[in-house]
Structure formats: structure tokens, C-alpha cells
């Protein structure tokens, strides 16, 4: 089950206060600004900075490229 589009529109990264990109097939949300990856477990986003994975620049660029290829954008 996908996250509700309204929830995606209002969710923000707790660290950067920026919108997130939802990678539904992989089950996570990504904040390009903070480079944090938040897992979605049982259709619930785990929005705790201490449980997020911080990505390096290369991994962040790769995710942004994948998002562009799939037509994904922050907040949608």
C-alpha cells in the first residue's frame, strides 16, 4: 500500500525541514537537502533523524538521478 498523497505533500525532513522524495518500490523517503534516507515500515514513515541513514554525496546524486528518471519529485 502506498503512502497517502496528502501525507507526502505535508511531510518534511525533521533536520532540514525540506520536502521528501518517496521511493515507493524501495520503501523509503529521501531528503536531498540533508541527504537523509528514512525507511517506511509497514506503511509508516520512520521520521526519526537518529534512525535515518545519512548518504554521501555520490549516493545522494545517484538517488536524485533515479528520481528524475522515474519522474519523482519532492513533496509528491
PANUFI-21654 format. One record per atom (N, C-alpha, C): residue number from 1; y, z, x. Coordinates in steps of 0.1 Angstrom, whole numbers. Each point is the difference from the previous one (the first is absolute). Layout:
PANUFI-21654
NUM  Y  Z  X
...
This chain:
PANUFI-21654
1  -12  0  8
1  12  0  -8
1  12  0  9
2  10  -8  -3
2  12  -2  8
2  10  11  -4
3  9  3  9
3  11  9  -3
3  10  -6  -10
4  5  8  -9
4  9  -4  -10
4  13  -6  6
5  4  -12  -4
5  12  -7  6
5  12  9  -1
6  2  8  -10
6  11  8  -1
6  0  11  10
7  -12  5  3
7  -1  10  11
7  4  -6  13
8  -5  -12  3
8  3  -7  12
8  15  -2  2
9  6  -3  -11
9  15  -3  0
9  8  13  5
10  -5  12  -4
10  8  12  3
10  -5  8  12
11  -13  -3  4
11  -5  7  12
11  8  -3  13
12  3  10  8
12  7  -2  12
12  -7  8  11
13  1  -5  12
13  -5  7  12
13  7  14  1
14  -8  11  1
14  7  13  1
14  8  1  13
15  -3  -7  11
15  7  1  12
15  13  -8  0
16  -2  -13  -3
16  11  -10  1
16  8  -1  -13
17  -6  4  -11
17  6  -2  -14
17  1  -15  -3
18  -9  -8  5
18  0  -14  -1
18  -12  -4  -10
19  2  -12  -6
19  -11  -5  -9
19  -12  -3  8
20  -12  -1  -6
20  -13  -2  6
20  -6  -14  -4
21  -8  -5  9
21  -8  -12  -3
21  -14  5  -4
22  -6  -5  -11
22  -13  4  -4
22  -10  -10  3
23  -10  4  9
23  -11  -8  3
23  -12  4  -8
24  0  -5  -12
24  -10  4  -10
24  -14  -1  4
25  -4  -12  6
25  -14  -2  4
25  -4  9  10
26  9  4  9
26  -4  10  11
26  2  14  -4
27  8  3  -10
27  1  13  -5
27  10  9  8
28  12  -6  2
28  10  8  7
28  14  -6  -3
29  10  9  3
29  14  -4  -2
29  6  1  15
30  9  -9  2
30  6  -1  14
30  15  0  -1
31  7  8  9
31  14  0  1
31  4  -7  12
32  6  -11  -1
32  5  -8  13
32  10  8  8
33  8  8  -7
33  11  7  7
33  -5  11  9
34  -9  8  -5
34  -5  11  7
34  -13  -3  8
35  -6  -12  -4
35  -13  -4  5
35  -12  9  -3
36  2  6  -12
36  -11  10  -5
36  -9  -7  -10
37  -13  2  1
37  -10  -5  -9
37  -5  12  -8
38  1  -1  -14
38  -4  11  -9
38  -12  -5  -7
39  -11  7  0
39  -12  -3  -7
39  1  2  -15
40  -7  -8  -7
40  -2  2  -15
40  -14  4  -2
41  -2  12  -5
41  -14  5  -2
41  -2  2  -15
42  -10  -6  -5
42  -3  1  -15
42  12  -3  -8
43  7  -11  4
43  12  -5  -7
43  11  10  0
44  1  9  10
44  11  9  1
44  5  -2  14
45  13  -3  2
45  6  -2  13
45  2  14  6
46  -4  1  13
46  1  13  7
46  13  -1  8
47  11  5  -5
47  13  -2  5
47  4  12  9
48  -8  4  9
48  3  11  9
48  1  -6  14
49  12  2  6
49  2  -5  13
49  -10  5  10
50  -4  12  -1
50  -10  6  10
50  -14  -6  -2
51  -3  -7  -11
51  -13  -7  -2
51  1  -15  2
52  12  -5  1
52  3  -14  2
52  -4  -4  15
53  -3  -13  1
53  -3  -5  14
53  13  -8  5
54  5  4  11
54  11  -7  6
54  -5  -11  8
55  5  -12  -3
55  -4  -12  7
55  10  -4  12
56  -6  -6  10
56  9  -5  11
56  7  -13  -5
57  9  -5  8
57  8  -11  -4
57  -9  -13  -3
58  -9  -2  9
58  -9  -12  -2
58  -8  1  -13
59  -6  11  -3
59  -7  2  -12
59  9  -1  -13
60  12  5  2
60  10  -1  -11
60  4  -15  -2
61  2  -7  10
61  4  -15  -1
61  -12  -7  -7
62  -12  3  4
62  -12  -7  -6
62  -1  3  -15
63  3  12  -4
63  0  3  -14
63  11  -7  -8
64  11  -1  6
64  11  -7  -6
64  -3  -15  -1
65  -6  -5  9
65  -4  -14  0
65  -11  -2  -11
66  -10  9  -1
66  -10  -1  -11
66  7  1  -13
67  10  9  -2
67  7  2  -12
67  7  -13  -4
68  7  -6  9
68  7  -13  -2
68  -10  -11  -5
69  -11  -1  7
69  -10  -10  -3
69  -6  2  -14
70  0  12  -5
70  -6  3  -13
70  11  1  -11
71  12  -1  4
71  11  0  -9
71  4  14  -5
72  -4  10  9
72  3  14  -4
72  14  4  5
73  6  9  -7
73  13  5  5
73  1  15  -4
74  10  6  6
74  2  15  -2
74  5  2  -14
75  -6  10  -6
75  4  4  -14
75  -6  -8  -11
76  -9  -9  3
76  -6  -8  -11
76  -15  1  1
